[in-house]
């Protein structure tokens, strides 16, 4: 298989996951699209240059994570969700659908308030369906350390969700 075909296959497998990861970090569709595009462009440049990439998935997530960090560093922004990006349930919607939207928005808001490592381990393991072993490789940690991190991240998420429910 040629270089373009190999990269195309990687692109098709990971584009949705990388985009979702970035979007959950920046909460802007346009910014998420730009950062995702840049991540794949940088990955392609490495492929073209003949660099050996053992784990393209981990490599792309690392590029995306660095680009998100650069984005916030350049803009001097905090990772907060603006009111413009918060969905308000339409009263004509079915009640259960409105509750689901509300729960998703609550989790999104709370997730944005967690430490980066906590966000990453939750997104990669639960949203992107990576195994603990794969997440550990992407985070350059041991599997046991990653399990502990995931447990702490979930505890932190649970506490913040409970606080937002009380408010």
N, C-alpha and C positions, 0 to 999 in steps of 0.2 A: 504494500500500500504506500502511496506517495505521501509526501509531506503535507500537501494541501488536503488530501483525503483524511489523513490522520487528524490534522487540526480541525477539520470540519466535523469529524465525529466527536471530538472533545467539546467543540463549541455547542453542538446539538445536545449533548448530554448535560452540559453544565450551565448553559445560558440562563435558564429559569432559576436555578439555585443561586447563582452568583447575583443575579438581579434582585431576588428576594432578600438575600443577605444584605446587600447594599441599601435597598429601599428601607428595610427595618432600621438601619443605622441613620439614614438621612431624612426619611419621611418626605421625600419629594420625588415624584416620578421623573421629572426632567433631569434632576441631579443624579438620580440612581441610574438612569439610562446613560448619561455621560460617563459616569465612573465605571459602569459595567463595560461600556464600549472601550474605554481606555485600558481597562484590565486585560481584555482580550487582545487589544492591539499590542500591548507590551508582551503578552505571552507569545503572540505570533512572531514578534521581532526576535524573541529568544529562539523560537523554532527555526526561523529563517537563518539565524546566525549559527545554527548547528549546536546550540547549547543542549546538554543532556538534561532532561527533566524527568526524573524518576516517577514523580507523583504529580501529574498535571492538575488534579483537583486541589491538592494542598497548595501548589504553586499559585494557582489562580486566586484562591481564597486569601493567600498572603498578600498578593498584589492588591486585591480589592480592599483588604483591611488597611494596608498602607495608604492607598489612595483616599480612603475615608478619613484617615488621620490627617493627611495632607489637606483635605478639603476643610476640615474644622480648624486646622492650624492657620490656613490662609485666610479664612473668613473670620477667625476669632470668635466663632460661635460656640455656644454650649449645645449639647445634644438634648434639645427639648423639642417637643412636638408643638407646632403652632396650632392655634384654634382653627385655622383655615383647613388643616388636614384632618380634623376630627369630624367624623361622620355623625350626623344626628339622624336618628331613626325617623323615617317617614311614618306619620300616624296611619296612613292607609295600608302600611305593611302588616302582615300577619304578626301577632304578638310574639310568637316564638322566634320569628326571623329578626324582629327588632331586638329581642333580648340577646340573640346570638351576635348581632352587630355590636351591641353595647359591650358585651363580654370581650369581643375581639379588640374593640377600641381601648377598653380598659387594660387588657394585657399589653397592647402595643404601647400605650402611654407608660405603663409601669416598666416594661422591658427597656424602654429608652432611658429610664432612670437608673438602671443597673450598671455595674462596672463592665468595662469592655469584655473581659474574659468571661464573665457570667453571661453576657448577651451572646457571645460567640458560641459557648458550649451548649446553651439552650437551643439556639437557632440551628446549629449544625446537627445536634443529636435528634431533636424532636421535630423540627420543620423540614430539614433536609435529609433526614433518615440515615445519617452516617452512624456507623457503629462506634462504640467507645474507642476501639483500636484505631479507627480512622481519625476520629477527633483528636486522639492523643498525638498521632503523627502530625496533624495539621498544627497543633499547638506546641509541638516539640516538648511533650510531657510524657510521663509514664502513664500506663493505663490506670493504675491505682490512684495516682494523683488526679487524673482526669475524672474518675468516678467521684472522688471527694469534691472536686471543683463543681461538678454537676450537682451533687447533693447540696452544697452550699448555695449555688446559684438558684436552685429550686426553692430552698428555704427563704432566701432573700426575696425572690419573686412572690412567694406565698404571703410573706409579711406585708409587702408593699400592696398587693392586691387586697388583702384584708383591711389595710389602712384606707385604701381608696373606697372600699365598700362602706366603711364607717362614716366617711365624709359626706 
